[in-house]
Amino acid sequence: MNNQSFNTNYKIANVSKDEEKAIKKIEEELKNITKKDFVIIAWEKEQ
């Protein structure tokens, strides 16, 4: 793999209200499927 194409620089994501709703929805879907209470932590790749 070419190291130049592999981005390892991440920051905590700034999440909009709509994105937060989507994340909460996915967390609920995961709980329904797995019966476990997962929490999604949003990291964002820096450009």
N, C-alpha and C positions, 0 to 999 in steps of 0.2 A: 504494500500500500504506500502511496506517495504521501509523505508527512505534510506536504503543503495543502492537501485536500482534507486533512483530518483536523477539524477545529476542536481544540480542547479548552477554549476560553468561554466560560459560562458566567452568567449573572442571575440573580434571583429575578424572575420575570415581574414586570409591571403588568398587572392583570386588570382588564376593564370589567365592568359589572356583567356584561354579556359573557365574557370569557369565564368569569367566576361561576356564573350559572351553569355553563357547559361543563366545567370541572366538577361541580357538585352533582350534576346529572350523571356523569361518568362514574363518580364514586358510588352513587346509589346503584347503578347498573352492576358494578363490580360486586357490591354487597349482595345483590339478588342472585348473582351467578355463583359466587364463592362462599357465601354465608360468612365472610370475614369483613371487618370494618376497616378498609384501607383508606389512607389519606394520600392524595396526590400533591406533591410538592413541585411547583412549576419553576423550572430553570429555563433560561433562554440563551441560545447561542449568540455570542457577540459577533457582529459582522466584521 
